[in-house]
Amino acid sequence: IALGLFFYLQKQAEENDEDISSLGWLPVASLMLFIATYSIGWGPLPWAIMGEMFASDVTSKASGITVFVCWTLAFLITKFFSNVVSAFGMDIAFWLFAVFCILSIVFTILILPETKGKTLQQIQAELGGGADPPPEYPSDGKKVPKIP
C-alpha cells in the first residue's frame, strides 16, 4: 500500500511540478518491511500448510501441484509486471498487489481451517476428505488396565 501511495504521489508531483524527495526513504523502508514480514509469515506458509492439509496417500502429488502453481504464478508476476506498469502505471501495479494481498488475508481467515492441536484425521474430516475422526474420550488421569 505504501509503495502504491509513493508512486501515486510521485506521479502527481511530476504533473504538478512539485518535489517529493523528502519521501525518498518510503520505497526502501516498504521493501525492507515486506521482505522481513514475508520471510517470517506468508513466505513459508504454503510449504507448512502442505504438510498439514494433504493426506499421506496424496501428499506427493498434491505437493507437486502446489509447488508448480506457486512457481508458475511467481513467473507470471515477474514476466508481466513491466506490461502492467506500462499499461496502468507503477502506482496501479502496486495497488493491484495490495488488493491481492488483502484478498489472501481474507481467504486465510475465512477459508483455511485452524489446525492447531488437531490430528491429520481430524483435519481431513473437517475438510471432507477423510474418514470420521476417532472418538475422543474424557480422561480422569488414571491408567487404563490392560486386557489379558
C-alpha positions in Angstrom: 0.0 0.0 0.0 2.8 2.4 0.9 4.6 1.8 -2.4 1.3 2.4 -4.3 0.9 5.6 -2.3 4.5 6.7 -3.0 4.3 6.1 -6.8 0.9 7.9 -6.9 2.4 10.9 -5.1 5.4 10.8 -7.4 3.1 10.8 -10.5 1.1 13.7 -9.0 4.3 15.6 -8.2 5.6 15.2 -11.7 2.3 16.5 -13.1 2.2 19.5 -10.7 5.9 20.2 -10.8 6.3 19.5 -7.1 9.2 18.0 -5.1 8.7 14.8 -3.0 12.3 14.0 -2.5 11.7 14.0 1.3 9.7 10.7 0.8 12.7 9.0 -0.9 13.0 6.7 2.1 9.5 5.3 1.7 10.2 2.7 -1.1 13.3 1.4 0.7 11.5 1.1 4.0 8.5 -0.5 2.4 10.6 -3.1 0.7 12.6 -3.8 3.8 9.3 -4.3 5.8 7.9 -6.5 3.1 11.0 -8.7 2.9 11.1 -9.1 6.7 7.4 -9.9 7.2 7.2 -12.1 4.1 10.1 -14.3 5.3 8.6 -14.9 8.7 5.0 -15.1 7.6 3.4 -15.5 4.2 6.6 -16.9 2.5 6.9 -20.2 4.2 3.1 -20.6 4.8 2.2 -22.6 1.7 5.0 -25.1 2.4 3.9 -25.6 6.0 0.2 -26.0 5.0 1.1 -28.7 2.5 2.3 -30.9 5.3 -0.9 -30.4 7.3 -3.6 -30.4 4.7 -2.8 -33.3 2.5 -3.5 -36.9 3.4 -0.4 -39.2 3.2 -1.7 -41.0 0.2 -1.8 -37.8 -1.9 0.9 -35.8 -0.3 3.5 -36.3 -3.1 1.2 -35.4 -6.0 -0.6 -32.6 -4.2 2.7 -31.1 -3.1 4.0 -31.3 -6.6 0.9 -29.5 -7.9 1.2 -26.9 -5.2 4.8 -26.2 -6.0 4.1 -26.0 -9.7 1.3 -23.5 -9.2 3.3 -21.4 -6.8 6.3 -21.0 -9.1 4.2 -20.6 -12.2 2.4 -17.7 -10.6 5.7 -16.2 -9.5 7.0 -16.5 -13.0 3.8 -14.9 -14.5 4.0 -12.0 -12.0 7.6 -11.4 -12.9 7.0 -11.7 -16.6 4.0 -9.4 -16.8 5.0 -6.8 -14.2 6.5 -4.4 -16.8 3.4 -4.8 -19.0 1.1 -3.8 -16.1 3.4 -0.8 -15.3 3.4 0.3 -19.0 -0.3 -0.1 -19.3 -1.5 1.4 -16.0 1.5 3.0 -14.2 3.7 2.0 -11.3 1.2 3.1 -8.7 -1.7 1.0 -10.1 0.7 -2.0 -10.2 1.4 -1.8 -6.5 -2.2 -1.1 -5.7 -3.1 -4.3 -7.6 -0.5 -6.2 -5.5 -2.1 -4.7 -2.3 -5.6 -5.8 -3.3 -4.3 -9.4 -3.9 -2.5 -9.3 -0.5 -5.7 -8.2 1.2 -7.7 -10.9 -0.6 -5.2 -13.5 0.5 -5.6 -12.4 4.1 -9.4 -12.7 3.8 -9.0 -16.1 2.2 -6.8 -17.3 5.0 -9.1 -16.0 7.7 -12.3 -17.3 6.2 -11.4 -20.4 4.3 -8.4 -22.1 5.8 -9.3 -24.2 8.9 -7.4 -23.9 12.1 -5.2 -26.9 12.5 -3.6 -26.2 15.9 -3.8 -29.2 18.2 -5.7 -31.4 15.6 -4.6 -34.7 14.2 -4.4 -35.2 10.4 -7.5 -37.4 10.6 -9.4 -34.5 12.3 -8.2 -32.0 9.7 -9.2 -34.4 6.8 -12.6 -34.9 8.3 -13.1 -31.1 8.6 -12.1 -30.7 5.0 -14.4 -33.5 4.0 -11.7 -35.6 2.5 -11.2 -38.4 5.1 -12.9 -40.7 7.5 -14.5 -39.5 10.6 -12.0 -38.6 13.3 -11.5 -41.1 16.1 -13.8 -40.5 19.1 -12.2 -38.6 22.0 -12.9 -40.0 25.4 -12.5 -37.9 28.5 -9.7 -39.0 30.8 -9.6 -38.7 34.6 -5.8 -39.3 34.5 -6.0 -42.9 35.6 -4.3 -45.6 33.6 -6.5 -48.0 31.7 -6.0 -51.6 32.8 -4.5 -53.9 30.2 -6.8 -56.7 28.8 -5.1 -60.1 29.1 
